[in-house]
Amino acid sequence: MKSIAVTLLSQKPYKYLPLFFFDKFIYFSVKKYFLFLFFIPLFSFSQTNFEKAEKLFNEGKYALAKPLFEIELKDSPNHIKTIEHLGDISIHLNNLDKAISYYRMLIKLKPNEASFYYKYGGALGLKSQAGGKWVAIRLIGDMKDAFEKAISLKSNHLEARWALIEYYLQVPGLFGGSERKAQNYANQLMTLSPVDGYLARGKIDEYFERFKSAEKNYLKAIQIGGSKTTYDRLTALYKVKLIQPDKAIKVFVEYQEKIKS
């Protein structure tokens, strides 16, 4: 039986080339082929691993997704989406220190991304609430700066304005709390999104127990937007603050009929 090299040599234009050329050519070709087959599963495994983690994350199975993302992070320490998912998972699992650490990493890796500053500020806010007065005093400045940075990077950032309204309502005046500043951000929301503007004004009125004014603002938000959130705010006002269960039921029923039609 003829060798592969001899068979190849019998076909032009190779018949004048030496045998060792073909032997080495075949050897290295076969070697490369098997190396290629060997590495395919490794690349496929890495990709599948991330996709599996992301699928679990999207299904709300955060504890299961977490170790898979951590494996990905070891292989790709600067992978933005992996770090963001781990930060979000840490929030869901109430590991606030870890969340703050991940979001800080994102800011360093991508300093012009508004959403990362917003998430970082939010994690600091949750930590300040959970940690007590002295922790809050230490963190609130960085929290405010993060939300303001988000707005400076994305001028129409609604969520950061909502966060700053909450900030100026909750923080004592001694440390910068201010109804005037909260109203300023509510006015900005009114320009960007009238529904958010009326909801924000209603929230501020409700905080300062101006319940009738809050009612008017929530009714305007329903008139313009008609979303579930607008109905929920007015329902909660009637039920919890004004102690008017009949009105609360009426608003609830009105929304149920609206979504059926």
N, C-alpha and C positions, 0 to 999 in steps of 0.2 A: 504494500500500500504506500502510495506516495505521501510524503509529508506535505503539510500545508504550504511550507515555503517553496517546495518544488512545484507544487500545483500553481502557485502564484507566478513563479518564474516562467512557467510555460506560456503565460499570456503576455502579449506585448502591452506596454513598452518596457516591461520590467526584466526582460530576459537577460539583459547585460549587467544588471545590478547584482552584487555579491549576496550570497545566501544569508550571511550574518545580519544584513540590513533588515531583511524580512523577519528573521527570527526575533530580533530586538523590537521591531515595529509591532509585531503581534503580541509580544510579551508586555510591552508598555501599554498598548491599547487595552488589553484584557485587564491589566492592573488598574488602569484608570477607571474602567467600567465598573469593577467591583468596589473601588473606593467611592465612586459616585453612588452606587447602590447602598453602601454602608452609611453614608452621611445623610441620605434622604430621610430615614426615620428620625434622626436627631433634629433636623430642621422642622419636620412635620410635628414632632412631639412638642417642640417649643411653641409653635403656633397654636396647636390644639390645646395646650395647657392654658394659654392666655384666653383663648375663646371660651374654654370651659369655665374659667374663673369669671369672665364677663357675663356669661349666661347665668351663672349662679347669682351674681350681683344683681342683674336685672330682674331676677325672680325674687329678690329680697332675702336670699340665703347667704347672709353676710359672713357668718361664722365659717361656712364651708368655702366661700370664695377667698377668704383672707389668706390661708396658707398657700394657696396657688399663686396669688398675686405676690406674696413674699418671695416665693421661688423665682418668679419672673424678675423681681427687683434685684435679686442677687446676680442674675445673668445680665440684666440691663439696668444699672443703677440710676440712669438718667431718663428712663422711659416715663414721659409726662403722664400718660393715661394711667399707667400702673400706680404711680404715686398718688394721683388724684383719687383713684378708686380706693386705695388704702386709707387715705384721709377721710373719705366719705364713710367707709366702713367703720373707722374708729369713732366717728360721730355716732353712728347707729348703735355701736356697741358700748357707747359712753366712755370710751378711752380718750378723754379730751386732751391730755398731754401729748399723746401719740398723734392725734389729729393736728394739733398745733404744729408739731414737728414736721409732719408731711406737707402741710400747706406752706410752711416757711421754706421748705425745700423747693416747692413749686415756684414761689416768688423769686427765689435766687436763680432758678433755671430759666424762668420766663417772666422777667420783671415788668413786662408791658401788658400782661393779661389781667384785665379788670376782675374777672370772676374769681381768680385765685386770691386776690386781696379781700374780696367780699367773703369768701369762705374762711380765710384766715381770721378776719374780724369777727365772723360769726362764732368760730371756735373759741376765740378769746372771750366773747360775750358769754357763752355757755360756761366756760371755766370760771369767769368772775361771779356768775350766779351760784355755781356749785361750791365755790371755795370760801365764801364768806366775805365779810367787809374788807379785811386787809388785803386779801387776794384781789378783790375787785378794784381797790384803790391802785394797786400795782399795775393792773392790766388795762384799765379803761382808757388810758391815754393812747396806747398802741391800738386798741380796738377802734377808737374814733379815727385815728390816722389811717387805718386800713380801709375803712368805709369811704373816707374822703378821697383816698388814692384811687379807689375803684371808680368813683365819679369823675375824677380828673382824667382817667384813662378812657372812660366810656360815658360821655356826657348825658346819655339818656338812661342811665342805670337806675331803674325804679327800685329794685330791692335794696340797694345801698341807702337810698333816701329813706325808705321805710325803716331800715335799721337805725339810721341816725335820729329819726323821729322818736323811736323807742328809747334810744340812748338819752336824748335830752329830756324825755319824760321821767325816766327811771333814775337817772343820776341826780343826787342831791345838788342843790344850787351851789353849795360850797365847793363842789368839784366840777362845776360847769353845766349843771342841769339848767334848762331854760325853756319856758313855754314859747317865748318869742322865736328862739332858734328852731324849735319843733315846727312852729307855724310857717317859718321860712321854707323848710323842706316840704311841708304840705302844699304851699303855694307853687313850688317848683313841680311837684307831682301834678297839680291842677293844670299846669301848662303842658306837661308831657302826656298825661293821661287823666282826663277829667274824672273818670270813675275812681281812680286811685286817689285823686285830689279830694273828692267828697268823702271817701272812706277815711282818709287821713284826718281831715278836719273833724269828722264824726268821732274818731278815736280820741283826738285831743279833747274835744268837748266832753266826751264820756269820762276821760281820766280826771278832769276837773269838775265832774258832776254837773255839767250843764246838759242835762239829759234831753231837754226839749230841743235844744240846738243840735244835739247829736242825732236825734230822731229826724230832723229836717234834712240833715246832710246824708243820712243813710237812705232816706226816701228819694233824694235826688240821685244817689248812686244807683238805686234800683231802676229809676226812670231812664237813666242813660245806658246802664250796662245790663242790668237784669240777670247777672250771674248768680250762681249759688252763694258765692261769698257775700254779695250785697244783701241777699235775703237772710243769710245766717247772722250777719252783724245786727240787723234790725230785730230779728227774732230773739237773739241773746239779750239785746237791750231791754225789750219788753219783758222777757222772762226773768232776768237776773236783777237788773237795775231798777226798772220801773214797777216790777212785780205786777204785771198785767198779763196774766196767762192767756186770757181770751184773745188779746191782740197778737200774742206770740203764736197761738194756734192758727189764727186767721192768716198771718203772713206765711206760715209753714204750708198751709193748705193751698194758698195762692201760688206758691212756687211749685208744688206738686202738680197742680192743674196746668201750669205754664209748660212744664217739661213734657206733659202728656199730649199737649195740643200740637 
